[in-house]
Each structure stands twice: as C-alpha cells, then as structure tokens.
Amino acid sequence: MNWITRERPKIDRMACPWLIKRFIDTQAIILFAPEDQAIHQAQVVDAIPFDVPGVEYTHYEDRCTFDYFLQKHALTDPALQIIAPIIRGADTVN
C-alpha cells in the first residue's frame, strides 16, 4: 500500500512511517508531497494520507498522528506505549 504525508517531516511524520512499516504494513511505500498537494497526490497515486489536516490519520484534540495509529490499529506493544508520550510531547504542546 502507498502512504503519503507532507514533506519536511518533523517528529510525528518521522515516527509514523517507521510505525507503519514496522507494525502495520511491512510492504508500505512512504511518499512525501508539498502540504498543499498531499491530498490530491494521494488520489493520483492511490495512497493513504496521514498527518495531513482533514484526513482520517491526523491529530485529534491533544493527540498526534502517532497516537491515532496506535489506537486505530490496536497496537499495544509496551515499547510503543513508552515512546508515544515522547513523540506527542515533542510534536504538540502536551
């Protein structure tokens, strides 16, 4: 499956591709696009967009996209539970 996010990744957009390839989709192809083109490019290349405003895999309230992936895919590995607050803290004000 193709996955796409905004170019110039910061902590959440660096952690999410690792999470996708390690725990969700080992054959994933991760693509990056300018923010204003990410949703359109997702349609063009048949990709799932993430960490892009207005899509399913994004921030919700005080949670970052990494948190949403954990919840959506019921990922309970103890190591993920340890690093999630670190990623959230570096990416948000929480």
N, C-alpha and C positions, 0 to 999 in steps of 0.2 A: 504494500500500500504506500502511496505517496502522502507525505505530510508536509505542510508549508506554514511558515511563520514569517514575521517581519525580519528584515535584515538588521545588521548591527546588534546582535544579541547581547543581552546583559544576563544576569544570573538565572532568572527564570527561563529564558529562552536558550540558555546553555544546558540547564539541568533537564528540561523537558525532552529534548532529543535523546539524551542519554537514557532517560527513563523509558521512553518509547521503545528504543532499540533493545534495551536490556530486559524489560518486563512485559511489554505489550505487543510489539510487532518486530520480531528479530530481523525481518527482511525489509524493514522500513527504509524508504528513501526520504531524506530530510531536505527540503528545499527552502530557500530564503528569497524574499521579494521585498521591494520597497513597500512601506506601510500602505500607501495609497493604492497599491496594485495587488496586495496579497489575496484578497477575496476573489478578485477577477482571475488571477493566475491559478488559484485553487480550482476554479471551474475549468479552466483551459487544460490543466494537467491532471484533472481528476484526483485532487489531493484533499486531505482533511486539514483545514486551517486550525492553528492553535496560537494562543497568546496574541490574538488579533481582536480588537474591540468588535463586539457584535456577533461573535461566533460562539458555539457551544463550549469549546475548550478555551476558557479565558478566566479572568479574575471574577470572583463573586464576593461581594462585601469585603471582608478583611482577608480573604484567602487568595493566593496566587494560583496561576495555572497549574503548577506542580501539584498543589493541594487538590485541585479538581481532578486531575488524572488519578491520583491515589483513590479518591472517593469513587469516581465513575467506574474504575476497573477493580475496585475492592482489593487494592494492593495493601497487604498487611505485614510485609517483611519488616521485622523490627528495625533494621538499619534505615529503611525509608522513613519510618516514624521518627527516628533521631534526626535525620538531615532535613526533613520537611520544615521544621520551625527555623532552621538556619537559613534555608532558601527564602522562606517567607519574610524573615527579618531583614535579609539583605535586599529584597525586592520591593517590599512595602514598608509602611510606617508601623507595622505590627510585629 
